[in-house]
Amino acid sequence: MQVLTRYAGKPVYAELVVDNKDKYTSEPSYKVNLPYGTHSFRVSYNGKSKEKFINVNKPEQTQVFKLSAKNDVVWPWQREYDIAPVGFSLAYVYKQLVTTGEGQKLKESGVWPDGKGKTLKGMQAGLHFQPCFKFGLGLYTGLFYELYVSTSKKYDYDMFIEHCAYVPVHLYYRIPFGRKVALSVHGGLGFNYVIHGAFSAKDEDIEDYTDFYEEDGFPKKFNMAMEVGAGLRLGAFQLNFQYGKGLNDHKSYSSQGDFKTIQNKYTFGVSYMFSAE
């Protein structure tokens, strides 16, 4: 049978004594050949020990001893945790163009002429990756698809639809509280690119307007933002929040004066986490 020992949630080189006579040392795990029946096993590590009587009844049998770290200093990243580095995420997103300059500030959806104070709303779906490498530090990234839809009854074009790709590249830190409970924070750069954006009308005689992006006075297809986010994992699900502040200038009003236009974005979502165990 195979015997392993974990201390504070991680494998350790513990001492093993079988039937009070056979001693094993200096290995992270031990393969012990024993006749079928009940045997005593005692493991010791860092002043802690645990003993069990185990019935050996099959050749490929595994026993894991878990030693408590109570009264010892245990860092958050040393706690026993069910690692889930990949998640499928669904989220509600909304973004807004913010123009500042010459003592003025304007917030708008950027789509309709009467969009002052409004946002462009949509949905986000994709896979995110949040592996930890050491001391709870890791990487948060992924690949997401975003769909934005906005309607209006005041104009010939009554619907605007936008398809986007989004990739975050963040530093990540995780604080586990239980085997499947953890708080995580992350921050870094986010990159959005509009794949397609167009106005359409119910009237079939009106052609779709697809030249919205990159034209003078309209936003750019590419947006880069400085982002911060947090996640709370509860079992197989993780609640997510993220805020992004635009970095590049979309120049929506640059022809009218010394103005800068950035795009900010908020994300609220939930992820299903794929366990590594």
C-alpha positions in Angstrom: 0.0 0.0 0.0 0.9 3.6 -0.5 1.3 5.9 2.6 1.4 9.7 2.3 1.6 12.5 4.9 0.3 16.1 4.6 1.1 18.8 7.0 -0.7 22.2 6.7 -2.1 21.0 3.4 1.1 20.1 1.6 3.1 16.8 1.2 6.0 16.4 3.7 8.9 14.0 4.4 7.4 12.4 7.5 8.7 9.4 9.4 6.6 6.3 9.2 6.6 3.3 11.7 4.6 0.2 10.8 3.6 -2.3 13.5 5.9 -0.6 16.0 9.0 -2.1 14.3 9.5 -1.2 10.6 10.7 2.4 10.2 10.7 4.5 7.0 12.3 7.9 6.6 13.4 10.6 4.1 10.7 10.1 1.5 7.5 12.1 0.6 5.6 8.8 0.4 6.2 5.1 1.1 5.2 1.9 -0.6 4.8 -0.7 2.1 4.4 -4.4 1.3 2.2 -6.1 4.0 0.1 -9.2 4.3 -3.6 -8.7 4.4 -5.0 -7.9 7.8 -4.9 -5.1 10.4 -1.7 -3.2 10.9 -0.7 -0.1 13.0 0.7 2.9 11.2 2.3 6.0 13.0 3.6 9.1 11.1 5.6 11.9 12.7 6.6 15.3 11.4 7.7 18.6 13.0 6.8 17.4 16.5 3.3 16.2 15.5 2.3 12.6 15.1 -0.8 10.4 14.3 -1.4 6.7 14.7 -4.0 4.5 13.0 -5.0 0.9 12.7 -5.7 0.1 9.1 -7.2 -3.0 7.5 -5.0 -3.8 4.5 -7.3 -5.7 2.0 -6.0 -4.8 -1.5 -2.6 -4.4 -3.2 -3.3 -0.9 -4.6 -4.4 0.8 -1.4 -3.6 4.4 -0.4 -3.7 6.0 3.0 -3.2 9.8 3.5 -2.3 11.0 7.0 -3.2 14.7 7.7 -1.3 16.3 10.5 -2.8 19.4 12.1 -0.8 22.6 12.1 -2.7 24.0 15.1 -0.6 26.2 17.3 1.9 26.6 14.4 2.2 29.5 12.1 0.5 28.6 8.8 0.6 31.1 6.0 -2.6 31.3 3.9 -1.0 29.7 0.8 -0.1 26.7 3.0 -3.7 25.8 3.9 -5.2 22.7 2.4 -7.1 23.9 -0.7 -8.8 22.3 -3.6 -7.1 24.1 -6.5 -9.3 25.1 -9.3 -7.2 27.0 -11.9 -9.8 27.2 -14.6 -13.3 28.6 -14.7 -16.1 29.1 -17.2 -17.6 32.6 -16.6 -20.8 34.4 -17.4 -21.0 38.1 -16.6 -23.0 41.3 -17.0 -20.9 44.1 -18.4 -21.4 47.7 -19.1 -19.0 50.4 -20.4 -19.1 54.1 -20.8 -17.1 56.8 -22.6 -15.8 59.5 -20.3 -14.6 62.8 -21.9 -12.6 65.4 -19.9 -10.9 68.6 -20.7 -11.2 72.4 -20.5 -12.9 72.1 -17.2 -15.7 69.8 -18.5 -16.6 66.2 -18.0 -19.0 64.2 -20.1 -20.2 60.6 -19.5 -22.1 58.8 -22.3 -22.8 55.5 -24.0 -21.1 56.7 -27.1 -23.7 55.1 -29.4 -26.8 57.4 -29.5 -26.9 61.2 -29.8 -29.0 61.3 -26.6 -26.7 58.9 -24.7 -25.5 61.4 -22.1 -25.2 59.8 -18.7 -26.0 56.3 -20.1 -23.9 53.2 -20.6 -23.6 50.5 -23.2 -24.8 47.2 -21.6 -24.0 43.6 -22.6 -23.0 40.0 -21.6 -19.6 38.4 -21.4 -18.7 34.7 -21.6 -15.5 32.8 -21.7 -12.8 30.8 -19.9 -10.5 32.4 -17.3 -7.3 30.9 -15.9 -6.0 31.7 -12.4 -3.0 29.4 -11.6 -0.9 30.1 -8.5 2.8 29.5 -8.6 4.2 30.3 -5.1 3.1 32.1 -1.9 -0.4 32.5 -3.3 0.8 34.6 -6.2 -0.1 33.7 -9.7 -1.6 34.9 -13.0 -5.1 35.8 -14.0 -5.9 35.7 -17.7 -8.4 34.2 -20.2 -10.3 34.7 -23.4 -13.8 36.2 -23.4 -16.5 37.1 -25.9 -18.7 40.1 -25.3 -22.0 41.0 -26.9 -23.5 44.5 -26.5 -27.0 45.5 -27.6 -28.7 48.9 -27.4 -32.0 50.0 -28.8 -33.7 53.4 -29.5 -37.0 54.4 -31.0 -36.0 58.0 -31.9 -33.9 57.3 -35.0 -34.1 55.5 -38.3 -31.6 53.1 -37.0 -33.2 51.5 -33.9 -30.7 48.9 -32.8 -26.9 48.8 -32.2 -25.1 45.5 -31.9 -21.4 45.0 -31.0 -19.2 41.9 -30.8 -15.9 42.1 -28.9 -13.0 40.0 -27.8 -11.4 40.6 -24.4 -8.2 39.4 -22.9 -7.0 40.3 -19.3 -3.3 39.9 -18.2 -3.2 40.4 -14.4 -1.2 39.5 -11.4 -3.2 37.3 -9.1 -3.2 36.6 -5.3 -5.3 34.0 -3.5 -6.2 33.7 0.2 -7.9 30.3 1.0 -10.2 30.1 4.0 -11.3 26.5 3.6 -10.9 23.6 1.2 -13.2 25.2 -1.4 -13.5 28.7 0.0 -11.1 31.5 -1.0 -10.9 35.2 -1.7 -8.8 36.4 -4.6 -7.7 39.7 -5.9 -6.0 40.6 -9.3 -5.0 43.6 -11.3 -3.2 44.5 -14.5 -4.0 45.3 -18.0 -7.1 44.5 -20.1 -7.4 44.5 -23.9 -10.6 44.8 -25.8 -11.1 44.7 -29.5 -14.3 45.3 -31.4 -14.8 42.5 -34.0 -17.9 44.0 -35.4 -20.2 46.9 -34.5 -23.2 48.0 -36.6 -26.5 50.0 -36.5 -29.5 48.3 -38.1 -33.1 49.3 -38.8 -36.5 47.4 -39.0 -37.0 49.0 -42.4 -35.5 46.7 -44.9 -34.8 49.6 -47.3 -32.2 51.0 -44.8 -28.8 49.3 -45.0 -26.9 48.5 -41.9 -24.4 51.2 -40.9 -21.1 49.4 -40.1 -18.6 52.4 -40.2 -19.3 53.4 -36.7 -15.8 52.6 -35.3 -12.6 54.4 -36.4 -14.5 57.2 -38.1 -13.8 60.8 -36.9 -15.6 61.6 -33.7 -16.4 57.9 -33.0 -14.5 55.5 -30.7 -11.6 53.3 -31.6 -11.9 49.6 -32.0 -9.1 48.9 -29.6 -9.3 49.7 -25.9 -6.6 49.2 -23.3 -7.5 49.6 -19.6 -5.9 49.4 -16.2 -8.0 46.9 -14.3 -8.6 45.6 -10.7 -10.8 42.7 -9.8 -11.8 40.3 -7.0 -13.3 36.8 -6.7 -15.0 34.9 -3.9 -15.1 31.2 -4.4 -17.8 29.2 -2.6 -17.6 25.5 -3.5 -17.8 25.0 -7.2 -18.8 28.6 -8.0 -17.0 31.9 -7.8 -18.5 35.4 -7.7 -16.5 38.0 -9.7 -16.2 41.8 -9.8 -14.0 43.9 -12.0 -13.4 47.6 -12.8 -11.4 48.9 -15.8 -10.3 52.5 -16.3 -9.4 53.2 -19.9 -5.8 54.2 -20.9 -5.9 55.0 -24.6 -7.5 58.2 -26.0 -10.5 57.5 -28.3 -10.3 61.2 -29.5 -14.1 61.5 -29.9 -14.0 65.3 -29.3 -10.3 66.1 -30.1 -11.4 68.2 -33.1 -13.4 70.5 -30.8 -10.7 71.3 -28.3 -8.3 69.8 -25.8 -10.4 66.8 -24.8 -9.5 63.2 -24.0 -12.0 60.4 -24.2 -11.4 57.1 -22.4 -13.6 54.0 -22.0 -14.4 52.6 -18.5 -16.0 49.2 -17.9 -17.6 47.3 -15.0 -18.1 43.5 -14.8 -20.3 41.5 -12.5 -20.3 37.7 -13.0 -20.2 34.1 -11.8 -17.9 31.3 -12.7 -18.1 27.5 -12.5 -14.7 26.3 -11.3 -13.1 23.2 -12.6 -11.4 21.4 -9.7 -7.8 20.0 -10.2 -8.6 17.0 -8.0 
